[in-house]
Structures are given as structure tokens and as C-alpha cells.
């Protein structure tokens, strides 16, 4: 009895120590953010940066924000695949970044073929060419994720969750090295979009390419919402995500629904691959690694299993890594802040987990996954 009492006291002291440590981290984080923003506003009032450089102008801040939104839209589209698979099967498909890479590589191949045929220039012909590239990327990424589900995951569906998790990592490395063997290590370049895509539009002076990226991402997200919320297949997906056994008893084909979930997530990754090619133009066998990790981060920030939250998490992450270094770190005279955007992105993840471990918009998990 005394030993049990001492054990409970020890656990209580440990929990109190952990709570105190986390509270200190939260307070320090808020102080750092507040200090950086305060110094930024002081720079704007003075008209000079603390290190002697010119402060950020309104146009520069607007440009950083637009860049963050366009890049965050891609993170959000990739994050949808993570959330959908986790919501149905309860594990993270770490090969999803390579599905995105497959879409980007297919966009490179298709766009160069269309460029050689003269369809990548002009107005209407470029739109037709872009639609063809999108279709090819969606088909390639969808087929890739269906094959991954059928070959790698379905035989291990009833295994302990560590097994499919390890399998997903193996599939990720396999796809990376397969593309490396087929196309080599050098970065591949998509053809430049027409000159009118480089012009700035609207009163915000947003580059045409970024407008196109944001419009395609918004249409894709709206289409996915309608599919999941308004169609019979979408309702089946939500039912399987809630409880696979009950859904099967209600007559839902669980295997087909799971394949559909993978396919839809793969299609979103294919769209994101094309958008990546339009924005950055360079793709390689390693293209899917870091964006895939950041998309998973976006899914956690928004709430795993929450599709709207995942998209919002991607936007938040993109804006944070674009704007954060120059608005918070640079006024504190930290050197080479432009190289710290990845650190800022993962710092946002840590902050969200410190203040709201279930994500900003809450998790949506199957009944057996809830605490």
C-alpha cells in the first residue's frame, strides 16, 4: 500500500514537472513572437531596420503573403491525402509525398511534349495544354496510389499499425530510387509558361502564375468537398472512416471505399504536383520528400482527418514560412533568415501542439482511434 502511494506521488511529481516545463516553453514562445513583432513595428515607424537595412515595404509584405498562400495551397492539397487515409485506416501514408512527386514528374514529361508541339504558348492553347497536363498528372498519381494500396497496404491492413507505417517508408524510398534510376539525379525543368502568365493582375499586383495556382487549388478543394459531402461514395467514405465494421454491416463495400479514398487523395496530390511545376518549374526524384513532410505537418496543424482543417493548415504553414522569417526573425537581427523558413514551419507545428494537441480545427478520427 505504501509502495503504491509512493508510486502515485512520483507520477504526480513527474506530471507537474512536465506541465511546468511545457508552460515555460509556451510563455517563452509567445515572448519571442511578441518581441519580433514589436521590433518589426518599430522598424516600420523609424523607416530603417535595426541592422541598418531598409525595412520591408507594404508591397514586399504583400508579395510574401501571396507567395505563402500559393505555396500553402499545394501543402493543403497534399495534406488532404494524409488526412483521408488516416481517417479511414488510422496510419500515416508516408509514401504520399512520392505520389505527389510522380504527378510532378508526369507534368514535366507531358508539358515538354506539348511545348515541342507548340501548345505551351498563346492563350487558349496553353489552357488546353494545362488541362491535358493536369489530367495526365491526376491519372498517374491516382494509379500510383491505387497500386500502393493494393500491393503494399491491403495485405497488412490487419497487422499492428507499426507494420504499415514501416511499409509506407519502404514504398517511399522505393519510388524515390525508381524515379532516380529512370530519369537520373539532375533536376528536370518544366517549360516556362507564356509571358502573359508572368504579368501582375488585380489591385494586389499578383503574378498570373500564382493566381492560376490559387484558383486551381480552390476549385480542387471545392470539388473534393462536394464529392465527400454530397455524393453517395463520399457518404460511404465518411461511414467507413467512422466505423468500418458497422459500415460493412450496412452494405458498404469497405475495400472499394478504401481504394476510392486512396485514389481521391492521389488525385489531389497529382494536382499539387502540377502546381508545384508551374511555380518552381524544377522537379526531381527528391521533390516529394520535403513537401510531403510539410504537408503532413499541415495535416497535424489543421487536425488529422479534418479535410477543411488540413487545407487551412497548409495555408497557415505556407504563410508562416514565407512571412515569419522576415517579420519576426529578421527584426531580431538573426542572420540568414531566408534559410530558416523550414525551421519556422516546424516551429509552427510545435506551437500548435503545445497549445492545442488535436490541431487548430480538431481531429476527426474513427471510433477506435479516439482516446
C-alpha positions in Angstrom: 0.0 0.0 0.0 2.8 2.4 0.9 4.7 1.5 -2.3 1.5 2.2 -4.4 1.1 5.6 -2.6 4.8 6.5 -3.3 4.4 5.5 -6.9 1.3 7.7 -7.3 3.2 10.6 -5.7 6.2 10.0 -8.0 3.9 10.0 -11.1 2.2 13.2 -9.8 5.5 15.0 -9.4 6.6 13.9 -12.8 3.4 15.2 -14.4 3.7 18.5 -12.5 7.3 18.9 -13.8 6.2 18.2 -17.4 3.4 20.7 -17.1 5.7 23.3 -15.7 8.2 22.7 -18.5 5.5 23.0 -21.2 4.2 26.2 -19.6 7.7 27.7 -19.7 8.0 26.8 -23.4 4.6 28.3 -24.2 5.5 31.6 -22.4 8.9 31.8 -24.0 7.5 31.2 -27.4 4.9 33.9 -27.0 7.5 36.3 -25.7 9.8 35.6 -28.8 6.9 36.1 -31.2 5.7 39.3 -29.4 9.3 40.7 -29.3 9.8 40.0 -33.0 6.5 41.7 -34.0 7.3 44.7 -31.7 10.7 45.2 -33.3 9.1 44.9 -36.7 6.6 47.7 -36.0 9.4 49.8 -34.5 11.4 49.4 -37.8 8.3 50.5 -39.8 7.9 53.6 -37.6 11.6 54.5 -37.8 11.9 53.8 -41.5 15.1 51.8 -41.0 15.8 48.3 -39.9 17.8 47.7 -36.7 20.7 46.3 -38.7 20.8 49.4 -40.9 18.9 47.9 -44.0 15.7 49.3 -45.4 12.6 47.9 -43.7 10.1 45.7 -45.6 7.7 47.7 -47.7 4.0 47.1 -47.9 4.4 45.7 -51.4 7.1 43.3 -50.2 4.9 42.1 -47.4 2.0 41.6 -49.8 4.2 39.6 -52.2 5.4 37.4 -49.3 1.8 36.8 -48.2 0.7 35.9 -51.8 3.7 33.5 -52.2 2.8 31.9 -48.9 -0.8 31.4 -49.8 0.1 29.9 -53.2 2.7 27.5 -51.7 0.4 26.7 -48.8 -2.4 25.7 -51.2 -0.1 23.0 -52.5 0.7 21.8 -49.0 -3.0 21.7 -48.3 -3.8 19.6 -51.4 -1.1 17.1 -50.4 -2.2 17.1 -46.8 -5.7 16.0 -47.9 -4.3 12.6 -48.9 -2.7 12.2 -45.5 -5.9 13.1 -43.7 -8.2 10.9 -45.8 -6.0 7.8 -45.4 -5.5 8.4 -41.7 -9.2 9.0 -41.2 -10.0 5.6 -42.8 -7.1 3.3 -41.9 -5.6 5.1 -38.9 -2.0 5.2 -40.2 0.1 7.8 -42.0 1.0 7.0 -45.6 4.5 8.4 -45.8 4.7 7.4 -49.4 2.1 10.1 -50.3 4.9 12.6 -50.9 6.2 10.3 -53.6 2.7 10.1 -55.1 2.9 13.9 -55.4 6.4 13.6 -56.9 5.0 11.2 -59.5 2.5 13.8 -60.5 5.1 16.4 -60.8 7.4 14.2 -62.9 4.5 13.3 -65.3 3.7 17.0 -65.5 7.3 17.6 -66.6 7.2 14.9 -69.3 3.8 16.0 -70.6 4.4 19.7 -70.6 7.7 19.3 -72.6 5.9 17.1 -75.2 3.2 19.8 -75.5 5.9 22.5 -75.7 7.6 20.7 -78.5 4.3 20.6 -80.4 3.7 24.4 -79.9 0.8 24.1 -77.5 2.6 25.7 -74.5 2.4 29.2 -75.9 -0.5 31.6 -76.5 -3.8 31.8 -74.6 -6.4 29.2 -75.4 -3.8 26.6 -76.5 -1.9 27.0 -73.2 -5.2 26.4 -71.2 -5.9 23.3 -73.2 -2.3 22.1 -72.7 -2.5 22.8 -68.9 -5.8 20.8 -68.7 -4.0 17.9 -70.5 -1.1 18.1 -68.1 -3.5 18.1 -65.1 -5.4 15.1 -66.5 -2.2 13.1 -67.0 -0.8 14.0 -63.6 -4.1 13.1 -61.9 -4.2 9.7 -63.7 -0.6 8.9 -62.9 -0.8 9.8 -59.2 -4.2 8.1 -58.9 -2.9 4.9 -60.4 0.3 5.1 -58.3 -1.7 5.3 -55.0 -4.1 2.6 -56.1 -1.2 0.2 -56.8 0.4 1.2 -53.4 -2.8 0.4 -51.6 -3.3 -2.9 -53.4 0.2 -4.2 -53.2 1.7 -2.7 -50.1 -1.1 -1.9 -47.6 -4.1 -4.2 -48.2 -2.2 -7.4 -47.2 -1.1 -5.7 -44.0 -4.3 -4.0 -43.1 -5.0 -6.1 -40.1 -1.4 -6.0 -38.9 -0.2 -3.9 -36.0 0.0 -0.2 -37.1 3.8 -0.2 -37.0 3.9 -2.6 -39.9 2.0 -0.5 -42.5 3.9 2.6 -41.2 7.2 0.9 -41.9 5.9 -0.4 -45.2 5.0 3.2 -46.3 8.5 4.3 -45.6 9.9 1.4 -47.7 7.5 2.3 -50.5 8.6 5.9 -50.3 12.3 5.0 -50.7 11.5 2.5 -53.5 9.6 5.2 -55.5 12.4 7.7 -55.0 15.0 5.3 -56.2 12.9 4.0 -59.1 12.5 7.6 -60.4 16.2 8.2 -59.8 17.1 5.2 -61.9 14.7 6.1 -64.7 15.5 9.8 -65.0 18.7 10.4 -63.2 19.6 12.7 -60.3 19.5 16.0 -62.1 16.6 18.4 -61.7 14.2 18.5 -64.6 12.8 21.8 -65.8 9.3 22.4 -67.0 9.0 24.9 -69.9 8.3 28.4 -68.9 4.7 29.5 -69.0 3.6 32.1 -71.6 4.7 35.7 -71.0 1.2 36.8 -70.0 1.4 34.4 -67.1 4.3 36.5 -65.7 2.3 39.7 -65.7 0.7 41.1 -62.5 -3.1 41.4 -62.1 -5.7 42.8 -59.8 -5.1 45.7 -57.4 -2.9 43.4 -55.3 -0.5 43.0 -58.3 -0.4 39.2 -58.1 1.6 37.3 -60.7 -0.6 35.4 -63.1 1.0 32.1 -62.3 0.2 32.4 -58.6 -3.4 33.4 -59.4 -3.7 30.3 -61.5 -2.3 28.1 -58.8 -4.7 29.5 -56.2 -7.7 29.2 -58.5 -6.9 25.6 -59.4 -6.3 24.7 -55.7 -9.6 26.4 -54.7 -11.6 24.6 -57.4 -10.0 21.2 -56.4 -10.8 21.8 -52.7 -14.4 22.8 -53.6 -14.8 19.7 -55.8 -13.5 17.5 -53.1 -15.9 19.0 -50.5 -18.8 18.4 -52.9 -17.7 14.8 -53.5 -17.2 13.9 -49.9 -20.3 15.7 -48.5 -22.9 15.4 -51.3 -22.3 12.1 -53.1 -23.1 8.5 -52.2 -19.5 7.5 -52.5 -18.4 10.4 -50.2 -21.0 9.3 -47.6 -19.6 5.8 -47.8 -16.1 7.1 -47.2 -17.3 9.0 -44.1 -19.1 5.9 -42.9 -16.0 3.7 -43.3 -13.9 6.4 -41.6 -16.3 6.4 -38.6 -16.5 2.6 -38.2 -15.5 0.0 -40.8 -17.4 -2.9 -39.2 -20.7 -1.1 -38.9 -20.3 0.3 -42.4 -19.8 -3.3 -43.8 -22.9 -4.4 -42.0 -24.8 -1.6 -43.6 -23.9 -3.0 -47.1 -20.9 -0.7 -47.9 -18.1 -2.3 -49.8 -15.2 -1.4 -47.5 -12.4 -2.5 -49.8 -13.7 -0.4 -52.7 -14.3 2.6 -50.4 -10.8 2.4 -49.1 -9.4 2.2 -52.7 -11.5 5.2 -53.6 -10.1 7.2 -50.6 -6.6 6.4 -51.8 -7.5 7.4 -55.4 -9.0 10.7 -54.4 -6.0 11.6 -52.2 -3.8 10.6 -55.1 -5.7 12.8 -57.5 -5.2 15.8 -55.2 -1.5 15.1 -55.0 -1.4 15.0 -58.8 -3.0 18.4 -59.0 -0.5 19.7 -56.4 2.4 18.2 -58.5 1.3 20.3 -61.5 1.0 23.4 -59.3 4.5 22.8 -58.0 5.8 22.6 -61.5 4.1 25.8 -62.5 5.5 27.7 -59.5 9.0 26.3 -59.3 9.5 24.5 -62.6 12.2 22.2 -61.3 11.3 18.6 -60.3 13.4 15.6 -59.3 13.2 12.3 -57.5 13.6 14.2 -54.2 10.8 16.7 -55.0 8.2 14.8 -52.9 10.3 14.4 -49.7 10.2 17.9 -48.0 6.8 19.0 -49.4 5.4 15.6 -48.2 6.8 16.2 -44.7 5.4 19.7 -44.6 2.0 18.5 -45.9 1.9 16.0 -43.0 2.8 18.9 -40.7 -0.1 20.9 -42.3 -2.5 18.0 -41.6 -1.4 17.9 -38.0 -1.7 21.7 -37.6 -5.3 21.7 -39.0 -6.3 18.4 -37.4 -5.7 14.9 -38.7 -8.8 13.5 -40.5 -10.3 17.0 -40.9 -10.2 17.8 -44.6 -11.1 21.5 -44.2 -8.6 21.8 -41.4 -5.9 20.1 -43.4 -6.3 22.7 -46.2 -6.4 25.5 -43.7 -3.3 24.1 -42.1 -1.5 24.1 -45.4 -2.3 27.8 -46.0 -1.2 28.7 -42.4 2.0 26.8 -42.9 2.8 28.4 -46.3 2.1 31.9 -45.0 4.1 31.3 -41.8 7.2 30.0 -43.6 7.1 32.8 -46.2 6.3 35.8 -43.9 7.5 34.6 -40.5 11.3 34.8 -41.0 11.2 38.4 -42.3 8.6 39.6 -39.9 9.8 38.0 -36.7 13.3 36.8 -37.0 14.9 39.5 -39.2 14.0 42.4 -36.8 15.8 40.4 -34.1 18.9 40.7 -36.3 19.1 36.9 -36.7 21.4 36.3 -39.7 20.4 34.4 -42.9 16.7 34.4 -42.0 15.8 33.3 -45.6 17.4 30.0 -44.9 15.3 29.4 -41.8 11.9 29.0 -43.4 11.8 25.3 -42.8 12.7 25.8 -39.1 9.8 28.3 -38.9 7.4 25.9 -40.5 8.2 23.1 -38.0 8.2 25.7 -35.1 4.6 26.4 -36.0 3.9 22.7 -35.6 5.4 22.7 -32.2 3.5 25.7 -31.1 0.2 24.3 -32.3 0.9 21.0 -30.5 1.8 22.9 -27.3 -1.4 24.9 -27.3 -3.9 22.6 -29.0 -2.6 19.0 -29.4 -5.6 17.9 -31.6 -4.9 20.6 -34.2 -6.5 24.0 -34.7 -9.7 22.7 -36.0 -9.8 19.4 -34.2 -9.2 15.8 -35.3 -11.8 13.6 -37.0 -10.9 10.0 -36.3 -12.5 6.6 -36.4 -14.3 5.4 -33.3 -11.5 3.0 -32.4 -8.8 5.7 -32.8 -10.4 8.1 -30.3 -8.9 8.4 -26.8 
